[in-house]
Amino acid sequence: MSESLRLGIPTLIEMPDLQRTVDLALRLKVDFIELNMNMPEFCPEALPAKRVRECREETGLDFTVHMPDDTDLASFHDPIREGHVQRFGETARWAAESGARLINLHLSPGIYFTLPDHKVWIYENYYHRFLGNLQEAYGKVIDYARGYGISVCTENVVNFHIPFVGRAIDDLCEIPGFYLTWDVGHDARTGYLEREVLLRHADRVRHMHLHDYNGVSDHQVPGTGEIDIPGMLRFARERGASVLVETKTEGSLIESVKAVRFFKL
């Protein structure tokens, strides 16, 4: 495997403990750990930045941060949207003090109204307000991150194929410092429709979530499903994107890292 391809593992719901995760990462000889803020143990208030930095200095492991999935930078409720932006600023400061240099987040498509014969996405119905909120919020978020030397990557979460979301990504890619995470399992769940958006902005892909899809569910061990894992690894290597091996249990992570290394890219 190319030395430029950096592999990482996520924090696990079965292992909500930094030291155990570090021990696993060292055992697997990966390069970084993603601290997932959906779990309270990995939020700034619970995990001192000093502890993460000391761990980084002692082990050589790097860290990335995953913002809570319910972060919504487009909310039509100003106090809520501003609260999410403020929380990002707090997270960016904590990440910088911890030594992390990448923060991953989702772009929420919002809710929809179910009508008798179709559904109406609220954010699509008010697209210009939706986009304006996103542009304003991302401008602030990226400024926060840039001040700390941190990259902000927005992940496809089975939504980039929704036309108004893909259009918003196109518009947001006009903002300097707006980067993307390619989640290959989520892409597969859409029948590979999300990649149309991602490939339009291949130069913005800085991070990858790697797992397989077996036709029923994703987050499967790479090589056990239908995804072209070697092709995705080549894409990541050619662009210098970091790769999070994103299966969800200790046993499957061990299998997954072994499988990725088997491809010897």
C-alpha positions as CSV (number, residue, x, y, z in Angstrom):
1,M,0.0,0.0,0.0
2,S,1.2,3.5,-0.8
3,E,2.7,5.3,2.1
4,S,0.6,8.3,1.2
5,L,-2.6,6.4,1.9
6,R,-3.5,7.2,5.5
7,L,-5.9,4.8,7.2
8,G,-8.0,5.4,10.3
9,I,-10.6,3.7,12.5
10,P,-13.7,5.2,14.2
11,T,-14.6,5.2,17.8
12,L,-17.1,2.4,18.5
13,I,-20.4,2.3,20.5
14,E,-19.1,-0.9,22.1
15,M,-15.9,0.8,23.1
16,P,-16.7,4.3,24.3
17,D,-13.2,4.7,25.8
18,L,-10.3,6.6,24.3
19,Q,-7.5,4.4,25.7
20,R,-9.1,1.1,24.4
21,T,-9.6,2.7,21.0
22,V,-6.0,3.9,21.0
23,D,-4.8,0.4,21.9
24,L,-6.8,-1.1,19.0
25,A,-5.5,1.5,16.6
26,L,-1.9,0.7,17.6
27,R,-2.6,-3.0,17.3
28,L,-3.9,-2.4,13.8
29,K,-1.1,0.0,12.9
30,V,-3.4,2.6,11.5
31,D,-2.7,6.3,11.3
32,F,-5.6,8.1,13.0
33,I,-8.8,7.8,15.0
34,E,-12.0,9.6,14.4
35,L,-13.6,11.0,17.5
36,N,-17.3,10.8,17.0
37,M,-19.3,13.5,18.9
38,N,-22.5,11.6,18.6
39,M,-21.1,9.7,21.6
40,P,-21.0,11.9,24.7
41,E,-17.6,10.4,25.8
42,F,-16.0,12.1,22.8
43,C,-17.5,15.6,23.2
44,P,-15.2,18.5,24.2
45,E,-16.8,18.7,27.7
46,A,-16.0,15.0,28.4
47,L,-12.6,14.6,26.7
48,P,-10.0,17.1,27.6
49,A,-8.0,18.3,24.6
50,K,-4.8,17.9,26.7
51,R,-5.5,14.2,27.0
52,V,-5.9,13.8,23.3
53,R,-2.8,15.8,22.5
54,E,-0.7,13.9,25.0
55,C,-2.0,10.6,23.4
56,R,-1.0,11.9,20.0
57,E,2.4,12.9,21.2
58,E,3.0,9.6,22.9
59,T,1.7,7.3,20.2
60,G,2.1,9.2,16.9
61,L,-1.6,8.7,16.2
62,D,-3.5,11.5,14.6
63,F,-7.2,12.3,15.2
64,T,-10.1,13.6,13.2
65,V,-13.5,14.7,14.6
66,H,-17.1,13.8,13.5
67,M,-19.7,16.5,14.3
68,P,-23.1,15.3,15.6
69,D,-25.3,14.0,12.9
70,D,-28.1,16.4,13.8
71,T,-26.0,19.4,13.1
72,D,-28.1,21.5,10.7
73,L,-26.4,24.6,9.2
74,A,-29.5,25.4,7.1
75,S,-32.1,25.5,9.9
76,F,-34.8,28.2,9.3
77,H,-34.7,28.9,13.0
78,D,-32.0,31.5,13.5
79,P,-31.1,30.6,17.2
80,I,-30.8,26.9,16.3
81,R,-28.7,27.5,13.2
82,E,-26.5,30.0,15.1
83,G,-26.2,27.5,18.0
84,H,-24.9,24.9,15.5
85,V,-22.4,27.4,14.2
86,Q,-21.3,28.3,17.7
87,R,-20.9,24.6,18.5
88,F,-18.7,24.1,15.5
89,G,-16.5,27.0,16.7
90,E,-16.2,25.4,20.1
91,T,-15.4,22.1,18.4
92,A,-12.8,23.6,16.1
93,R,-11.0,25.2,19.1
94,W,-11.0,21.8,20.9
95,A,-9.9,20.0,17.8
96,A,-7.0,22.4,17.3
97,E,-5.9,22.1,21.0
98,S,-6.1,18.3,20.6
99,G,-4.0,18.4,17.4
100,A,-6.8,17.2,15.1
101,R,-6.8,18.8,11.6
102,L,-10.0,17.5,10.0
103,I,-13.7,17.9,11.0
104,N,-16.4,15.9,9.2
105,L,-20.0,16.9,9.2
106,H,-23.3,16.1,7.4
107,L,-25.5,18.3,5.3
108,S,-29.1,17.8,6.5
109,P,-31.8,17.6,3.8
110,G,-34.3,18.6,6.4
111,I,-37.8,17.2,6.6
112,Y,-40.5,16.6,4.0
113,F,-44.3,16.8,3.9
114,T,-46.0,13.6,2.6
115,L,-48.8,14.5,0.3
116,P,-51.3,12.0,-1.2
117,D,-49.2,11.3,-4.3
118,H,-45.7,12.7,-3.6
119,K,-43.5,14.2,-0.9
120,V,-42.3,17.8,-0.7
121,W,-38.9,18.6,0.9
122,I,-39.2,21.8,2.9
123,Y,-35.7,22.9,2.0
124,E,-36.4,22.4,-1.7
125,N,-39.6,24.3,-1.5
126,Y,-37.7,27.2,0.1
127,Y,-34.4,26.6,-1.8
128,H,-33.1,30.1,-1.9
129,R,-33.5,30.5,1.9
130,F,-32.0,27.1,2.4
131,L,-29.0,27.9,0.3
132,G,-28.6,31.4,1.8
133,N,-28.5,29.9,5.3
134,L,-25.9,27.3,4.2
135,Q,-23.7,29.8,2.5
136,E,-23.7,32.1,5.5
137,A,-23.2,29.3,8.0
138,Y,-20.5,27.5,6.1
139,G,-18.7,30.9,5.6
140,K,-18.5,31.2,9.4
141,V,-17.7,27.6,9.9
142,I,-14.9,27.6,7.4
143,D,-13.5,30.8,8.8
144,Y,-13.4,29.2,12.3
145,A,-11.6,26.1,10.9
146,R,-9.2,28.1,8.7
147,G,-8.1,30.0,11.7
148,Y,-7.0,26.8,13.4
149,G,-5.6,25.1,10.3
150,I,-8.4,22.6,10.1
151,S,-10.2,21.2,7.0
152,V,-14.0,21.0,7.0
153,C,-15.4,18.0,5.0
154,T,-19.0,17.5,4.3
155,E,-20.1,13.8,3.9
156,N,-22.6,12.3,1.5
157,V,-25.2,10.6,3.7
158,V,-27.6,9.0,1.1
159,N,-28.7,12.5,0.1
160,F,-26.3,14.0,-2.5
161,H,-28.5,12.3,-5.2
162,I,-31.5,14.3,-4.1
163,P,-31.6,17.0,-6.8
164,F,-31.8,20.1,-4.5
165,V,-29.0,18.7,-2.3
166,G,-26.7,18.1,-5.2
167,R,-27.5,21.6,-6.5
168,A,-26.5,23.0,-3.0
169,I,-23.3,21.1,-3.1
170,D,-22.5,22.5,-6.5
171,D,-23.1,26.0,-5.1
172,L,-21.2,25.4,-1.9
173,C,-18.1,24.2,-3.8
174,E,-17.8,27.8,-5.0
175,I,-16.7,28.6,-1.4
176,P,-12.9,28.3,-0.9
177,G,-12.2,25.8,1.8
178,F,-15.4,23.8,1.3
179,Y,-14.3,20.1,1.1
180,L,-16.0,16.7,0.8
181,T,-16.0,13.3,2.4
182,W,-16.9,10.4,0.0
183,D,-18.7,7.8,1.9
184,V,-18.6,4.9,-0.5
185,G,-21.1,2.7,1.3
186,H,-23.7,5.5,1.3
187,D,-23.0,6.1,-2.3
188,A,-23.7,2.4,-3.1
189,R,-27.0,2.5,-1.2
190,T,-28.2,5.0,-3.8
191,G,-27.2,2.8,-6.7
192,Y,-24.1,5.0,-7.1
193,L,-26.0,8.1,-7.8
194,E,-24.2,10.2,-5.2
195,R,-20.9,9.8,-7.1
196,E,-22.2,12.0,-9.9
197,V,-22.0,14.9,-7.6
198,L,-18.8,13.8,-5.9
199,L,-17.0,13.3,-9.3
200,R,-18.1,16.8,-10.4
201,H,-16.0,18.0,-7.5
202,A,-13.3,15.4,-7.3
203,D,-10.7,18.0,-6.4
204,R,-12.7,18.8,-3.2
205,V,-12.6,15.2,-1.9
206,R,-10.2,15.3,1.1
207,H,-11.5,12.3,3.1
208,M,-13.2,9.0,2.6
209,H,-15.3,6.6,4.6
210,L,-14.6,3.1,3.3
211,H,-17.0,0.2,3.9
212,D,-18.8,-2.3,1.6
213,Y,-22.4,-2.8,0.6
214,N,-23.9,-6.2,0.1
215,G,-27.1,-5.2,-1.5
216,V,-29.0,-5.0,1.8
217,S,-26.8,-3.0,4.2
218,D,-23.6,-1.0,4.2
219,H,-20.9,-0.8,6.8
220,Q,-19.8,-4.3,5.7
221,V,-16.2,-5.5,5.6
222,P,-14.4,-4.3,2.5
223,G,-14.3,-7.0,-0.1
224,T,-17.5,-8.8,1.0
225,G,-19.9,-6.8,-1.1
226,E,-20.3,-5.2,-4.5
227,I,-18.2,-2.0,-4.2
228,D,-15.0,-1.7,-6.2
229,I,-12.8,-1.3,-3.1
230,P,-9.4,-1.2,-5.0
231,G,-10.8,1.5,-7.3
232,M,-11.9,3.6,-4.3
233,L,-8.5,3.2,-2.7
234,R,-6.8,4.3,-5.9
235,F,-9.0,7.4,-6.0
236,A,-8.1,8.3,-2.4
237,R,-4.4,7.7,-2.9
238,E,-4.3,9.8,-6.1
239,R,-5.9,12.7,-4.3
240,G,-4.1,12.3,-1.0
241,A,-7.4,11.7,0.8
242,S,-7.4,10.1,4.2
243,V,-9.4,6.9,4.5
244,L,-11.5,6.0,7.5
245,V,-12.3,2.2,7.6
246,E,-15.8,2.5,8.8
247,T,-17.2,-0.7,10.1
248,K,-18.9,-0.7,13.5
249,T,-17.5,-3.4,15.7
250,E,-14.1,-4.3,17.0
251,G,-14.1,-7.7,15.2
252,S,-15.3,-6.2,11.8
253,L,-12.7,-3.4,12.1
254,I,-9.9,-6.0,12.5
255,E,-11.2,-7.9,9.5
256,S,-11.6,-4.7,7.5
257,V,-8.2,-3.2,8.0
258,K,-6.7,-6.6,7.1
259,A,-8.9,-6.7,4.0
260,V,-7.8,-3.2,2.9
261,R,-4.2,-4.1,3.3
262,F,-4.7,-7.3,1.3
263,F,-5.4,-5.1,-1.8
264,K,-1.8,-3.8,-1.5
265,L,-2.5,-0.5,-3.3
